[in-house]
Amino acid sequence: MPSGINFGGGGAVAVALVAPPYTLPVFEPKPIDQRAMYADDFVPPGAERILPNPRVEPKLHETPQMKYPDLEPLPSPNGLLTLFSDSGEAKKVMIHWLMLYRKGAVRPESLFHTRNSHEVMWSTDNERVAVTDFIGDNRSAVTIVDVRDDSATPLLDLKPALLPYLAEYLLMSPTFVRAHRWSDGSRVLVRGVGRMAESPFDQFGYEVLVDLAHLEDPASVVFVGGYLKKNTPQ
């Protein structure tokens, strides 16, 4: 290896130090399989199903939903309210606005805006809209907008309900969360599908039921079920 300075001859000469050529191993996790977020039973074959005791089995409903940006409007179940998307450029960034039109109103209202694609889903009682914002980097977030006063919840904190069943290192891994189905009234089922951030990059998932009428109560978020690859530390 060169010493860095050559003292021979007429003076000091700088010499570059070059490390031996080698390639660092690159470990890249597989992409998260987002199909699990949409399946009726999202537990893949061979995975270990996790259930609370006693079991929680909410009644779920099909309600109008749409992925935006898109040109199609999305009427509420009672037909009195309509959601639509409006996009525009601001400071060279495309912004997507979720707009609400009330039947008989003079103009629509803005409920939510984002730079990302997002899904919206009406509640059964026409009072709330669940917004799943796909923020990138294998992550998404769920916000609920109350259309009675256009107020929005903070991003839902699911961690307290999940920690008794899933290790904290899993909850820090990249995860897609999605408002999957509305239950009765103010309750919504939120589904998460993630992949461990380090080898062996196993995929995991969970479902929680959130009662939006009592978010100040920690018991408003209830674990419904989940899965891990067998032998994954919990």
N, C-alpha and C positions, 0 to 999 in steps of 0.2 A: 504494500500500500504506500502511496506517496506520503512523504512526511509533512508536506505543506510548504516547506521552504527549502530551496536548494542553495547550499552554502559553497558549492564549488565554483571556480572561476571568479568572475569579477564582481560578485555581489549577490544579493538575495533576489530570488525569482519566485513569485507566488505560483503555487501549483494548485489546481482545483482538486478537491477531494470528492471522489465519485463513489457512491455506495454500490455494492454489488447489485446487479440487476435482478429483481425478483418481483413477483406479482402478489399483492395481498389477496387472500381469498375473499370473494364477495358473496355474502349471504343475503339473498333477496326473498322475502316471503311471497307466497302466491297471493294474487289478488283475492280480496274477500268476495266470496260467492254471494252476490246480492239477491240471487233467486230465492234464497232462504227467507228473505224478508217478505216475500209475497205468497209463499206456499201456505196451504191450510195447516199442515203440520210441518213446522220448520226444523224438526230434529232429523238430521241425516242418518241413514242406515249405519249401524255400528257405534253410534255415539251413546254416551251415558246420559240418560234423561234425569233431570233434577226437578223434584216436585216438593212443594211445601206440605207440611202436615199440621192442620187439615188442608186438603186441596182447595184451591180457589178456581171456580169454573164460571166465569162471567158469561152472561148472555150477550152475544155480539150481533151487530146489525150491519147490513150492507147499506151504505149511504153514498150520495154522489161524491165523486172524487175526480181529480184531474191533475196531470203533470204540466206545469208551466215552465218556460213561456210557450204559449200556444194561442191560436186565434179563437178557439172554442170557448163560449161562456159556460158557466157552471151554475145552474139554478139550485136554490135550496130545496129541501124536500117538500115544503109547502108552496113553492113557486113564487113567493113574495120577494125574495132576495136573489140577486145574481152576482156571482163573482166573474171577473174577467182579468186578463193580463194586459198591461200596457208597458211597452219598453221604450227607452230613450237613452241617448248618449249624454253623459255628464263627465267633463274633464277626460275625454277619450276613453271612458269606461261605460260599458252598456249596463244600464240599471233596469231591472224588471220590477214593475209595480203591481201589487195585487190590489185590485180595485173592487169596490162593492157598490152595486146600484140597488136602491130600495124602490120598489114599485111606487110610482107616482112622484118620486123625488125629481128635483130640477137638475141635479148633477150627481155624479158618483163620488164616493169617498175613497181615500187611500187607506188600506189596512196594514200593508207590509211592503217592504222593498228589499231587494237583494241583488247581487251580481250573479247569483247561481241559479241553476235549475231547481225547482221546488215542487212539491206535491201539496195539494190542498184537499181537505176532506170535511164535508159538512157533518155536524152532529145531528142526532135524530130529532132534537127539539128545535132546530133552526137557530140556536142561540150562539153557537161557537163554530169556529173553523180551526182545524188542526193543520199546521203548516210544517212540513218536513223540508228543511233547507239543506241541500247537498253542498257542503262548504268546501269539499276537496280534501286531498290527502287521506283518502279512505275514512272520512268522517262526515257525519251529518248531525243536525240538531233539530229538536222539535220545539215549536212555539205554538201556543194556543191564543187565538184572537177571539175575544167576546164581542160579537157584532152588536150587542145592545148598547155598548158605549165605545166601541172601537178600541178597547184596552187590550193589551197583550201581556201574557204571563212572561216572567223571566224564563230563560232556558231551563227546562225541567231538570232538576237534580234527582237522579235515580239512585245514586250511590248508597244512601242509607238503607234502602230496601234490598239492595243486591249484596252488600258485604256479608251477611250471614251465610250466603250460598256460593259466592264467587270471590276468589282471592283478589286483593287490591291490585296486584300487578296485572291481572287480567283487565280490570276496569280502567287501567291507564293505557291499554293497548288501543290501536286504531279500531274504531267501531262505527258502523252505520247504525243509527237509531231511526225508527220510522213510526209514525202514528199508523197503526195497522187497521184497527177497527174501533168504532164507537160502541160503547155499551149503553145502558139506559142513562138518560139524563146527562149529567156532567162528567161521566166516567169514560175514559178512553184507554184502550190497550196500546201500549208502546212496546215495540219489538226492537231488540238490538242484536246485531250479528257482527262479531269482531274476529280478529286474528291476533294471536300473541305477537308481541313486538320483537321477540327474539326466538332463536331456534328452540324447539322444532316448528314454530309458527303455526301451531294448531288453531283451528277455528273453534269458536264458542258462540253461544247465543243465550238470550234471555227474553222474557216477557214480563212486564209489570202493568198493573192496572192503576191508573191515576185518577183520583177524584178531585176535579178542578174546583169544586165548590168549597173545599176545605184544605187548600194547599198549605195553610199555616200549621196544620196538624201533621207531624211526621207519619202518622198512620194513614195519610191520604194516598201514599204510594205503597202498593202491595205486590209482593213477588208472586207471580202466577206459575212460572216454570222456566226451565232453561236446559242447556246441554253442554257437555264437555266431551272431548275425545277421551276414551277410557284411559285411566291412569294419569290424567292430567292433575297436578296438585291443585287442591281447592283452598 
